[in-house]
Amino acid sequence: MEFMYSMVGFFSGGGIAMFPIAVVAAVGAAIAIERYVTLTRLGAKNRNAWAQLQPVLASGDFDKARAMTQNDDTAISQLLGSGLARQGAVRRREDVEVAMEESMMEIVPQLEKRTHYLATFANLATLLGLLGTVSGLIHAFGAVATVNPADKANLLSASISEAMNCTAFGLMTAVPFVFIHAFLQTKTIELVTGLEMACTKFLNAVTERQAQRAQGRLGLVQPQAHAAQA
């Protein structure tokens, strides 16, 4: 209870500038929680989908993989689904790669959305804290000019202490947001890296399948050539 009373006293002592900082802290915390939950779920779903798709792609059964991606809404299935759709219509690796790059350009912004607000909120909380402190100091010095000289020192020290609460609260809000922003960026980069890895492995599987088909056709042509010579 004493901690709660001290926090209430700390907040009320900072003046009206504490309320905008509190709003920034609440909105930033909501975004941080939403992004963490979303990215964690996406990562788990992508890993499960890739665990099912990888052996199918490695075996070269692209028709089965195409059917699997059509019934899945994960990011990795959307990415591979765009490549598989193009692979079924064309044979060139470059065309499949372009289709997957286009899909990646749609997926990445969805992974990164709202995370950048945390860095903005960290700066905003710091600036609001400084603004509250400066405003409080201006008010304090204006009030000191009209009081008894004997009371000036006590009034000034109390006013400065209250004004500094804004800076402290702003920094208390900003510092965690800086770390959370970096943490969420790292999770996003890990997801993007996983998608790029899956894309590369799929393209390698397509190339390997094309090489096997070319060798098969070459194996059929050679016996025919020998028969013609005979």
Sequence and secondary structure as in RCSB ss.txt:
>XXXX:A:sequence
MEFMYSMVGFFSGGGIAMFPIAVVAAVGAAIAIERYVTLTRLGAKNRNAWAQLQPVLASGDFDKARAMTQNDDTA
ISQLLGSGLARQGAVRRREDVEVAMEESMMEIVPQLEKRTHYLATFANLATLLGLLGTVSGLIHAFGAVATVNPA
DKANLLSASISEAMNCTAFGLMTAVPFVFIHAFLQTKTIELVTGLEMACTKFLNAVTERQAQRAQGRLGLVQPQA
HAAQA
>XXXX:A:secstr
 HHHHHHHHHHHHT TTHHHHHHHHHHHHHHHHHHHHHHHHHHHHHHHHHHHHHHHHHTT HHHHHHHHHT  SH
HHHHHHHHHHHHTT   HHHHHHHHHHHHHHHHHHHHTTTHHHHHHHHHHHHHHHHHHHHHHHHHHHHHTTS HH
HHHHHHHHHHHHHHHHHHHHHHHHHHHHHHHHHHHHHHHHHHHHHHHHHHHHHHHHHHHHHHHHHHHHHHHHHHH
HHHH 
